[in-house]
């Protein structure tokens, strides 16, 4: 079994598990790695579906299965390969620097706090990043911007996503309503 740096070097399609967070595996091309964070170009239904960044401490298993190898060959035949969702070297030193960097390139993001007494799935845009937390302007499932901002502590954030089909759908809604 290869190591995370080896998978990163080849930008391999891998399967990631976070047993303490959820029962579902995540499949993606490994495109970034630090001591704290792991970046994947998420693959869903044989399509790239944005950039997903996870806390490394939550990851219980990373492996490359025969299915991953086969599906990577299929994706490459279709012209889908790693490197399109992360157009710049990612600043993976911590959540603050990453959130600031990605907010310059993507209008919306999803931040998740999946553990603890009150899980949070926040969709919106960062307003201000301090040393310990991000102030986040969110919107509801009905596409309305909240009047209050959310404050998410970096120590509790488990996942960040940008450039997903889900976010793209909402972005088109906001763009049409702004016109």
C-alpha positions as CSV (number, residue, x, y, z in Angstrom):
1,X,0.0,0.0,0.0
2,X,1.3,3.4,-1.0
3,X,1.6,6.5,1.3
4,X,-0.3,9.7,0.9
5,X,2.8,11.5,-0.5
6,X,3.1,8.8,-3.2
7,X,-0.6,9.1,-4.1
8,X,-0.2,12.9,-4.3
9,X,2.8,12.6,-6.5
10,X,0.8,10.6,-9.1
11,X,-2.5,12.4,-8.4
12,X,-4.1,9.0,-8.1
13,X,-7.7,8.3,-7.7
14,X,-8.1,7.0,-4.1
15,X,-10.8,6.0,-1.7
16,X,-10.9,7.9,1.7
17,X,-12.7,6.8,4.9
18,X,-13.5,8.8,8.0
19,X,-15.0,6.2,10.2
20,X,-15.6,8.6,13.1
21,X,-17.3,11.2,10.9
22,X,-19.5,9.2,8.6
23,X,-20.1,5.7,7.1
24,X,-19.5,6.8,3.5
25,X,-16.3,6.7,1.6
26,X,-15.1,9.5,-0.5
27,X,-13.5,8.9,-3.9
28,X,-11.2,11.5,-5.5
29,X,-7.9,12.5,-7.0
30,X,-5.4,13.4,-4.3
31,X,-4.2,16.9,-5.3
32,X,-2.9,18.5,-2.0
33,X,-1.5,17.4,1.3
34,X,-0.2,19.0,4.5
35,X,0.2,17.9,8.1
36,X,-3.4,19.1,8.8
37,X,-5.4,19.0,5.5
38,X,-6.0,16.7,2.5
39,X,-7.3,18.0,-0.8
40,X,-9.2,15.9,-3.2
41,X,-10.8,16.5,-6.6
42,X,-14.1,14.8,-5.6
43,X,-15.3,12.2,-8.1
44,X,-19.0,11.4,-8.1
45,X,-20.9,9.4,-10.7
46,X,-17.9,9.4,-13.0
47,X,-17.6,13.2,-13.0
48,X,-15.4,15.7,-11.1
49,X,-17.5,17.4,-8.6
50,X,-15.4,20.2,-7.1
51,X,-12.6,20.4,-4.7
52,X,-13.0,18.8,-1.2
53,X,-10.6,19.5,1.6
54,X,-10.7,17.3,4.7
55,X,-9.0,17.4,8.1
56,X,-6.2,14.8,8.0
57,X,-6.8,13.9,11.6
58,X,-10.3,12.6,10.7
59,X,-9.0,10.3,8.0
60,X,-8.9,6.6,9.1
61,X,-8.0,5.0,5.8
62,X,-6.8,6.0,2.4
63,X,-6.3,3.3,-0.2
64,X,-6.3,2.6,-3.9
65,X,-8.6,-0.3,-4.8
66,X,-8.8,-2.2,-8.0
67,X,-12.1,-0.3,-8.5
68,X,-10.2,3.0,-8.2
69,X,-7.6,1.9,-10.7
70,X,-10.3,0.8,-13.2
71,X,-12.4,3.9,-12.8
72,X,-9.3,6.1,-13.2
73,X,-8.6,4.5,-16.5
74,X,-12.2,5.0,-17.6
75,X,-12.1,8.6,-16.5
76,X,-8.9,9.3,-18.4
77,X,-10.3,7.7,-21.5
78,X,-13.2,10.3,-21.2
79,X,-10.7,13.1,-20.8
80,X,-11.3,13.5,-17.1
81,X,-8.1,13.7,-15.0
82,X,-6.7,15.3,-11.9
83,X,-5.7,19.0,-11.9
84,X,-8.7,20.9,-13.2
85,X,-10.4,21.7,-9.9
86,X,-7.3,23.1,-8.1
87,X,-6.0,25.7,-10.6
88,X,-3.3,27.0,-8.2
89,X,-1.0,25.5,-5.6
90,X,-3.3,25.2,-2.5
91,X,-2.4,26.9,0.8
92,X,-3.1,23.9,3.0
93,X,-1.2,25.2,6.1
94,X,-4.6,25.6,7.8
95,X,-8.3,26.5,7.3
96,X,-7.7,30.3,7.5
97,X,-5.2,30.5,4.7
98,X,-7.1,28.1,2.5
99,X,-10.5,29.8,3.0
100,X,-8.9,33.2,2.2
101,X,-7.2,31.7,-0.9
102,X,-10.3,29.9,-2.2
103,X,-12.6,32.8,-1.6
104,X,-10.6,34.8,-4.1
105,X,-11.4,32.2,-6.8
106,X,-14.8,30.8,-5.9
107,X,-17.8,32.9,-5.0
108,X,-19.4,30.2,-2.8
109,X,-18.2,27.4,-0.6
110,X,-19.5,24.8,1.8
111,X,-18.1,24.5,5.3
112,X,-19.0,21.6,7.5
113,X,-18.7,20.9,11.2
114,X,-19.8,17.2,11.1
115,X,-18.8,16.3,14.7
116,X,-20.1,17.4,18.0
117,X,-23.5,18.1,19.5
118,X,-24.7,20.4,16.7
119,X,-23.4,19.5,13.2
120,X,-23.4,22.4,10.8
121,X,-23.6,22.4,7.0
122,X,-23.1,26.1,6.0
123,X,-23.3,27.3,2.4
124,X,-22.2,30.8,1.6
125,X,-19.2,33.0,1.5
126,X,-16.6,34.0,4.0
127,X,-16.9,37.6,5.3
128,X,-13.9,37.7,7.7
129,X,-11.2,35.3,8.8
130,X,-9.7,35.8,12.3
131,X,-7.0,33.7,14.0
132,X,-9.5,31.2,15.4
133,X,-12.7,31.3,13.3
134,X,-14.3,32.4,10.1
135,X,-17.4,34.6,9.9
136,X,-19.5,33.2,7.2
137,X,-22.5,34.7,5.4
138,X,-24.9,31.8,4.7
139,X,-28.0,31.2,2.7
140,X,-30.9,28.9,3.3
141,X,-32.1,25.9,1.3
142,X,-34.6,28.3,-0.3
143,X,-31.9,30.5,-1.7
144,X,-32.3,33.4,0.7
145,X,-29.3,35.1,2.3
146,X,-29.4,35.0,6.1
147,X,-29.6,38.2,8.0
148,X,-27.1,36.9,10.5
149,X,-23.6,35.5,9.9
150,X,-22.4,32.2,11.2
151,X,-19.1,31.9,13.1
152,X,-17.3,28.6,12.6
153,X,-14.2,27.8,14.6
154,X,-11.4,26.3,12.5
155,X,-10.8,23.6,15.2
156,X,-14.3,22.3,14.5
157,X,-14.4,22.5,10.7
158,X,-14.1,19.0,9.2
159,X,-14.7,19.6,5.5
160,X,-14.6,22.4,2.9
161,X,-16.0,22.2,-0.7
162,X,-15.8,24.6,-3.6
163,X,-16.8,24.4,-7.3
164,X,-19.3,21.6,-6.9
165,X,-22.4,21.1,-9.1
166,X,-24.5,21.8,-6.0
167,X,-22.9,25.2,-5.5
168,X,-23.0,26.0,-9.2
169,X,-26.7,25.5,-9.3
170,X,-27.2,28.0,-6.4
171,X,-24.7,30.4,-8.0
172,X,-26.7,30.5,-11.2
173,X,-29.8,31.3,-9.1
174,X,-28.1,34.2,-7.4
175,X,-26.7,35.5,-10.7
176,X,-30.2,35.4,-12.4
177,X,-31.8,37.2,-9.4
178,X,-29.2,39.9,-9.3
179,X,-29.8,40.8,-13.0
